[in-house]
Amino acid sequence: MATPTQSTSSDPYVALQETPEFQELRSRFRRFVFPVTAFFLTWYFAYVLAAVLLPEFMSIRVWGNVNIGLLFGLGQFVTTFAITFVYARWANRVFDPRAEALVARMDEMGDRA
């Protein structure tokens, strides 16, 4: 297992990036963020395309003056808040503790310099 002090780089930030811990942290971040982003963009473009291509469907009244298009639009806001909530919980539980460990490692490297 490579440590930042065993790196071929003299830059401590590059050395930290080369560690397995940093690589694993970046991988976890990408495994969470990319699928969620793909889901949201798909959902958003489906909403926009439905508004453009299916106006009759989007104008179907559900209750009073509330139609399907309005519900889908409000669903965009709900989805945004839900993604933010889920990401914050995931980051606090999974990502932040590992990132803080890497920060502590950088601080130790700075103390040795």
Secondary structure, DSSP 8 states (H G I E B T S, - for coil): ---GGGSS-SSHHHHHHTSHHHHHHHHHHHHHHHHHHHHHHHHHHHHHHHHHH-HHHHT-EEETTEEHHHHHHHHHHHHHHHHHHHHHHHIIIIIHHHHHHHHHHHHHHHHH-
